[in-house]
Amino acid sequence: MRSLITGGAGFIGSHLTEHLLGLGQEVVVLDDLSTGSEHNLAAVADHPGLSFHHGSVNDPEAVEAALQGVDAIYHLAAAVGVFTILDKTLHSLRTNLLGVETVLEAARRHQVPVLLASTSEIYGKNTTEGITEDDDRIVGSPLVNRWSYAEAKALDETYAHLYGVEYGVRSVIARLFNTVGPRQSGRYGMVVPRFVEQALAGEPLTVFGSGEQIRCFCHVLDVVPALVALMADESAYGTAYNIGSNEQISIAELAERVIKATGSTSSVVHVPYQEAYGPGFEDMERRVPDCGKAERTVGFRPQRTLDDIINDVTAERRLRRDSASAAV
Ligand code: UDP
């Protein structure tokens, strides 16, 4: 078995790469190293089953070259992180829209199945507790930049669906809810690595808005096997699955939890959304999945708690800080 992972040098992609190599598969990574990094693949860099292609999913030739001999495609490459989407909105929209068509076209030519990594963002402002795959989307104005990510990802899903209906391309959609863990960068806005880094540096933890917004954080090591199980199960094809945790926490509580777990003396500051993200930003008040469908289909059930996540991210960040200070 040989799998192509677009975005394989990214946070989730690199964990998926390691997991598939561990299962004895060959892995081809296609990554433009925009937000990903070869450093993420350091542990498997010399693995004989791994080949790395530096290129973009928007480049049909790069996709074609990476696809030789491949049996399955995990399409994870995307512009991610709220800061990225707001800083480079048009570029992100293009990456997230054009890449999927290039990949689906290639899948059609080579007749290989695709797992499309989608996102809980597509539900927008629907705050239903235990949101299911069939629930409606509630998104804001197309002129509010944040929603361009949700719109692009929703259209990606529609593309995958229509390539199935019209061309028989097999695909499965995984809607990921706040996936976190070691290697996730705080640079693009993700809250857990940002809070851990702030706590370790003794800086104030920046809670955006009231801090009452609710999220559920799922460990990347729980998410990755679910992606592989969905790809392996033909009965999953042609539909979408929520993948995430249902352990709820407010962002203000998360800040307190991180301070306690790291033993930090940091304080907490509240930063207005406008200051954090610019004018007109709209956040989601609550995002809590029902993952019953994935549980029934592939037995998905996260094993790791939020405390496990915070501890793993803290351990990794401490190690990085130690090696950075040893290098000075
Ligand atoms: N957030 C925060 N402080 C930060 C970064 C993020 O309070 O330094 C908030 C953000 O506004 C959102 C939540 O944490 O309400 C989760 O943000 P993230 O970007 O990790 O994921 P999202 O759920 O927004 O995709």
Boltz pocket constraint, residues with backbone or C-beta under 6 A from the ligand:
constraints:
  - pocket:
      binder: B
      contacts: [[A, 82], [A, 178], [A, 188], [A, 189], [A, 190], [A, 191], [A, 192], [A, 194], [A, 195], [A, 206], [A, 207], [A, 208], [A, 209], [A, 213], [A, 215], [A, 251], [A, 283], [A, 284]]
      max_distance: 6.0
